[in-house]
């Protein structure tokens, strides 16, 4: 055991000595260069004819890069993110290595992480080597103009996320990211946005699906058809976000060879109309040939887009997703009255800042602040859905509580697993799914301290 420990310490000492002698010590021939300049010729991407990675080759045709295998256009934003990472790699030193004394595997245990740039008159090749154990630095081999160099390099980009300052000196996060980037497949560079060719601005969206009623959104007036119920308002931010999602969401992959006749079981349809009157239609299917999944065709696009289950939720949108479904406009200083089933009343008003306080205006002063906080939070939150009284199989017989503010009165009912708040003024019903425990108190005793 002691002999093994001695050998381990000896090896660690030799490696440390090698590092300081080669990378930090007195090598007179050492010089510093910026790898980013060698890669990008001072940022002039027009001089790059092709970029080759282990699992992807990107070829420039005119001003656009295409993938070699499927000849599909590369998403400029995705390529730029890769180039930005590579551009932050800087050389710290060039090593003078004697192959007779130091094995290649000391620097390059694997020949996997190779990539190259074809600049027309010259080709620059790179091989990512081992990361140093005591820093973020790593070895790279650079071959250009017949000259081969082994360098110590560093990713100088800003560290993202939360990190421990004590460990950051040797953290492997950037190094692992670089390895992953080098091994990206061609699929990772495709422009997978189904609406990449849409010519905006958009003025309307029409949505049809098998779960909800069809509806449309007017992006100019920021309203919907069907119109919002009662005194409710439109959520303009939700409408804008939905449009932005449509224009930017990505599929998992694309298929080039397909026929519309092979698509079956349509589950959703979205039509986007531009200011010029042109319409783009997205059709979502749950089967292609004999393959189950989610497949999207887009008018004017030759590709078939395959989506994962987590990407289809917004295709099943409901018009009420774009309404504010808040029952009561709580206002500080305004009196709110609760009328319980037993005929007792409690009146209160809200005072204070973010952590508001309830002050009784009629009734006992021994009120439960916790219960009133739950009530107010419930009333200013969003209902799951709204309807008109008379729609649906509801009896409205189990009256639990009435809530009044100014000229608005809400009656609270229980119907099986739902709690219903009915606006007596416009007969709008707010629906909440509940279990055995109600989100608010419905008895007089619920609103008093019992200590």
N, C-alpha and C positions, 0 to 999 in steps of 0.2 A: 504493500500500500504506500509506504513512504517513498519507494523507488518511483512509483507511478506519479505521485505528487511532484517529485523532483523533476521528472521528465516534462510534466505539464508546465511547470514554472519556467523551465529552461526554454521550452518552445515558445511560450508567451514572450519571454525576454528577447528571443531571437527575432520574432516577428516585429516587436516594438522597435528593436534596433534597426531592422531593415527599413521600416517606415521612416524613422527619423533620418536615417542615412540617405534614403532615396528621395523621399518627398519633402523633408524639412531641412535636412543637413546640408553639407557643403558641396553639392554638385555644381561645379562651376558652369557647366553647359546648360543648366536649367534655364528655361525661359517661359514666360506666360503668354498665352494667346487666348483670344475669344473664339470659342467654337461657333458661336452664333454667327459671326461674320463669315466663317468658312461655309456654314450651312446656307445662308441666305444672301450672300453677296451684298451686304449692307441693306438687306430687306427687299431687294428687287426680286419679287417672286416670278416676274415674267421670264427670267432666265432659267427657271427650272422646267425641264422637259418631262421628267417623270420622277416619282418617288417610289421606292421599292421597300416594302417591309416583308417579314417572313410569310404573312398570310394575306397581303394586299399589295397590289401595284396600282398606282394612280398615274394616269397619263394626261398631259395637258394637250387639249385641242383648242386652238385659239385662246380664248381667255378663260376657258372652263376645264376643270379636271374631270376625267371619267375613270371609272373602274375598269380594269383590264378584263376581268372575267365576264361580266355581263354588259359592259359598255354602257353603264348608267351614270348620269351626272352626279358628281360629288357635291354634297352639301357644303357650301363655302364656309359656313359658321363652324361646322364640325372639323373641317380641315384646319381652319384658322386656330382652333383651340389646341390641336396637336402641334402645329407650328409654333404657337406661343410657348408651349412647354419646352420644345427643343431649343427655341431661341434663348431661353434662360440658362442653358447649359454653358458653363464657362470652364476653360482650362486653367488649372492652377499651376501645373508644371508638366514638363516633358521628361520622361524617364529615359536614361541610357542603360539599356538592359543587355547583359551578356547571356545569350541563350545557353551557354555552357554552364553557367552558374545558377540561373534562375529558370525553372520550368515555366512554360507558357500557362499551364493550369493554375499557377500561383495567381495570375492576374485574370485568366479567362477559363473558369471551370466548365463553361458551356459555350458552344459556338452558336447558340440559338438566337441571341438577341442582336441580329444584324439588320442594318437598314442602310440605304444609299440614296443619293441625289444625283440625277443625270442633268448636268448643266450645259449640255451641248458639246462644248469643246473639252470638257473635263467631267470626271465622275468622282464623287467623294463618297467613300464607304465608311461605315462606323460599326463597331462591335462593342456592346455594353458588357463590361466585365463585372468583377466582384465589388461589392461595397466594403469599404474599410470598417472594421469592427468598432473603432473608437471615434468615428466622425460620420457625417453625412456624405462624405466624398466617395468617389468610386472610380474604378479604372475604365478607360475607353481606348479602343484602338481606332486610329484614324488613318485611312489610306487615301492619298491624293497625289496625282502626278507621278505614280510609281514609288512614292515615298511612304513608308509605314512608320507610324509613331504610336507609342503607348503613353497615354497622358493620365494624370490625376485630374478629375473633373468634379464639378459641383453644380447642382441645380440651385440657382440663385433666386428662384421665384419665391413669392411670399408664402409662408406657411399658413395653410387654411385650417380653421377649426380651433378647438381647444387643445393646448399642448402643455406639457410639464417643462418649465424652463430648465430643470435639472437634467432632463433626458433629451432635450431637443438637439444637443450636439451630435448624438449618434442615432437619432430617430430615423427609421427606415421608410417612413411614409412616402416621401418624394421619390425615393429610389424604386419602391414597389409600383408607384403610379407610372414611372417611366417604363418599367418592364411591361406593364399592362398596355400602355400606348403602343409600344413597339410591336406587340403581338395582336393588335386589333385586326379583325378580318375585314374584308371589303364591305360586308353588310353594315359595319359600324360607320361607314362614310356615306351611305346612301342618303338622299333627301327623302325621308319617310313621311313628310307632311302631306296628307291627302289633298289639302287645299293650297299647295304651294303655287299653283298657277291661277288662283282666283284673282281677278282684276277688280279691286274695290274702288271706292268704298261701298260697303254693304248697306242696304236700306231696309231689308226685311229678312226674317228667318221664319220658315214654316216647318213645324215638327209633327210627324206622325209616328206612332209606335203602337205596339200591341198591348201596352200596359195602361196607357192613359188616353184621354181625349186629344184629338189633334188641336193644335193652337198655332198662333203666329205672333211674332214680336215685331213691332214697328220701331226701328232703330232711330228714326228721326224724332218721333213724338214720345218715344220711350213709354209705350203702352203695349197692351196685348189684346188679342181676340181669342177667347172670350175676355170681356172686360173685367177689371177688378171688382169684387163684391163690395156693396155698401160704401162705407167711408174709408176703406182700406186704400193704401197707396202702393205705387209701383216701386220695386227695388231696382233703381237705374244701374247701380253698380253690378248687381247680379246679371242684368241684361248685357252690359258691356263685357263683363268677364266671360259670359257664354260665347259671345262673338269672338273674343280673343282666343278662347280655347279652341274653337272651331278652326281658326286660322293657323294655330301653332301646334296642335297635338300631333303625335307621331304614331305610326303603326309599328308593330314588332318586326315585320318583314314585308316584302313585296313579291308578287308572282308576275312573271312576264307573259307566260303562255297560258291563257285561260279563255273560256267562252262564257258569255252571259247565260247561255242555256244550261250550263252546269251549276249555276247558283240556285239554291233552293231555300225555302222557308224564310221569306223576307220578314224581318222583325222591326225595322225602323226605316224611316225616310226623312231626310232633312233637305230642304230647298233653300238655298241662299241666293238672294236677288241683289244685284249691284245697282248703282245709281244709273247706269246706262240701260238698265232693263234686262241685262243678260242674267240667266239663271244657271246655277250649278247645283246638281242634284247628287246627294250621297245616299246610296242604298246599302243597308246592312242586312246580311244574310247569316244564318246559323249553319249552313251546310254548303260545301263546294264539292261537287262530285259525290264521293262517299265519305268525305272527311268532315267531321264535326268541328265546330269552332266559330269564329266570327270573321266574316269576310266583307270587305267594303269596296264597292265600285263607285267611281266618281266620274260624272259626265265630263268629257273632254280630256280624260287621262287614260292612257293605255294600260296602266298597271292595276293589279288587283292587290289591295292592302289587307293584310291579315292582322287582326287586333287581338290582344289578350283580354280576358274577361274583365279585368280592372279598368280597361279603357272604354268600355261600352256604357257605363253608367249614365253618362250625359246624353246618350242617344235615347234613353228612356225618360227624358225630362218631362215634367208636368208644368202646366202654365202657372201653377201656384208657387213654383220654385222662384218665380220672378215677382212675387207679391210680398209686401210686409204683412205678416199674419199676426200682428200684435193687437190684443183686444183693447187694452186700456192705456190712454196717454197719461201716465202718471206725471203729476206736476207738484213740485215742492211748494208747500204752503197751502195747497188746496185740500179741502176736507173730503175725506172718503168715508162712506158709511157702509157698515156691514149689517145685514138683517138676516138673522139665523132662523132656522126652521121652528125653533121654540118661541119665536116672537121677540127675542131679546136683540138689542142693537148695541153696536160699538162704533163710535166715530173717532177718527184720528187724522192727523196730518203728518207730512214728512218734512223734517228739517235736517240741516247739516249738509256736509259735503258728500264725497264718494261713499264714505261709510255713514250712510244716513241713519237718522234716529226717528222713531215713531213717538209722537206726542198725542195723548188722548185729548179729545175735545169734548167728549161726553162719555160717561161711564167710569169704571174703575181706573185708577192710575197704576194699578199693579199689572201692567200689560207685559206680555212676553215679546221682547225685541226680536228674538230668534224666529218666532212664528210669523211676525209681521214681515221680517226680511224675506222669508220664504214666499209669502203671499205677493209682495211687491215684485220680487224677482220673477215669479211665475207670470204676473200680469204684463210685465214689459218684455217678456220673452216671446219666442215664436211658437204659434200653434203648429201642430203637424199638418193640419189642413183646415179649410173653411168650407162651409156650404150654406145654403139658404134653408131656413126652417120650413119644413114640409117636404124637403128632399130626403129620401131614405126612410127606412123603417124605424123611426124613433117615436117614442110615446110621450116624452117630456113630462112624465108623471112624478118621478123621484126628485123633487125640488129640495136641494140641500142648503142653498145660501143665495143671497142677493148682494151685489156690490154696486154702489152708486157713486158717481163723480160728476158734478155739475148736472147736465141734462142727460147723462148716459147711465143706464142701468143694465147690469148683467145678471142673469139668473143662472146659477150653477146646478146642473143636473148630472145624475149618474145613469148611464145606460150600459149595462153589462161591463165590458172592460174599458169603457170610455168615460172621460169626464168632459161634459159639454158646457161651454159658456155661451149663452144666447144673448145677443144684443137686442133688447126690447125695442130699440128705436128703429133699426133697419132689418131685424130678423136674421142677422148674420150669426151663424153657429161656428164656434171655434172648437175643434176636436183635439183631444189629448188622450193617447193610449196610457192607461194606468193599470197597475197591478193591485195587490191588496192594500198597499200603502199609498194614500193620496199625496200628491206633491204639496197640497195646502191643507190647512185646517178647515173643517166644515162645521165644527161645533163651537159653541161659545167658550167652553172650557179650554179649547185648544189655544186660545189667545191670552191666557192668564198664567202668570207664574204660580207654581204650586209648592214652592219651597216653604 
